[in-house]
Amino acid sequence: MNDDIETSDTEAGEEPGTQPLPVDAEGHLHLVVEGGEGGSRIDRLLGRALAPHYSRSWLSALIEQGDIRVDGQRVRTSYRCNAGQVIEGELGKSADRLPHAEPMDLRLVHVDEALIVVDKPVGLVIHPGTGQPTGTLVNGLLARFPEIAMVGRADRPGVVHRLDRDTSGVMVVARSNEAARSLVNQFKRKTVRKEYTAIVWGEMPFDSDWIDLPLGPHPRHAALRAVLPSGGQPASTFYQVERRLGALTVVGVQPRTGRTHQIRVHLEHLGFPIVGDASYGRAAQAAYARWVEGLRAAGGRVPTLSRQALHARRLTLEHPLTNEEVTFEAPLPADMRELIEIASAAAGSDAKAR
């Protein structure tokens, strides 16, 4: 991103463009530089052409990231365009379609001038998207911290990493563009340490191991991921067994990379899918359902878990302002604690019966 990101839509003396917006309904920019604009900096040229629909800060960030290019080439925000050149890129949503503030109860773990750390509950989507235009974490954060509207990507302000809808736990959000740059770089360099608690179906044979298997699109289901025999993106996950509970195992998981659904797919590929995961490990989920029915039939306590038993419990990173290592934690939620208690009691009963 640019080191001097502006927070206003236009600079002094600039007027919003009066020509038809050179952006289609999908957010694709296609602009041919006219003769009168020759010699203009690309950030200022786009600021005039696209205001007030897109902010200068958003456009500058896209240019620096290489998402906006001139004649197919990556340029800096200071690049001066020539007449006849073609500027193209994917801009995302315009300002009139950006997330709006919505009052929401959020569990805040930590807040300072650079960071907002949240204990994300189950069922909360991170940012608006197809099928989820409102009611997301970003909407709630904008109501509490309106200044993040100008941080990072305009359609997902402050967001530097994500958790799945049905994964709970600790998540960090940038409160300034400087913090966003630092955090994005840390995630890219893989220096952020993420730790999860997962409850899987089955008794894992090893106490700990690395899973180094490439991931890519599932060959039959576009919305899912899979371990691929060749190609794919490198993915690395470390797990360590923390409790053995008969039919279930509690494991601590540390993903080295951050691929979509990485932990879920890696554990499922080993044959130990996460309990409650509706997308991965159908046979195991059916076995878990029979186990629950067995508890019910015996008049025992039945777990209320209704999602994948995966929780982001700890996040360690370098603070963007102090450069000191900081760690944030989120306690294990009630539904996973309950499942562990029930499985522990059931495992004890089975041991006595044998």
C-alpha angles and dihedrals in degrees: 000000000000117000091221103047113175122222097206126080095232137019124240109286094020120116125202113261117269097196122092110285109264091219126097127220091271093056097256113150121213114169128164111207110240124219094256091055095053111126094024122132109253095234092053093042091054091042089060096041098046106032130148093016095060127029123235090237092055093047092047090052092051092049093051091047091052094245091121115052139180115227086342094304127117113243140178124252088254093058113127114222128222125221112269096026117131121231115199138169149128108268103175120210123357122237095265089058098043124118116285129213116267123181108244138164107246130179105231116199097181139353131188135145092282106031142044113192117194134190096221115212125221115275097026115125115215101226139357118279143137109334093006110067096154142015095059132135090257091056090052094046092051089058091053100032109025092172092074089073087089097045119105119317112016094219093051105023118197094003113135099158138006146222124209117259093254097041115094130203152067120353132169125220125192117240096191137030090245090055091046092054092050094048095045089052091049092052090047091050089047092232094128110097115216123188126190138184115222130180110208134189114250138024110286113223098216128056091220141354146158120250109206106175128137119244132209143145115320109255093230106023116053095198094055136070130224143186106262125212090218136011119008128114121302111255129182129188131175120202134184126190111239102173134010111210105175106254092019136050128203112215135183110223130198116186113205092193128036107228122157111277088353100151093042094050096042094051092044090051090056088055096255107099121185112268113255095018105145093193106046131047105017096179092050092048089053089051090050090050090053090049090054091048089051090055090049093048090052090053092247132140113285124211118244095209109138101170141045110303096236124125131178099223105170139022124187122188145143111273108241093224105037100026087223122135111255131183128205125192139194120200120241108271122245097254093056093043089052093050091051091050093049094046091047091052092046092049090051091051092049091051091052091048091054 
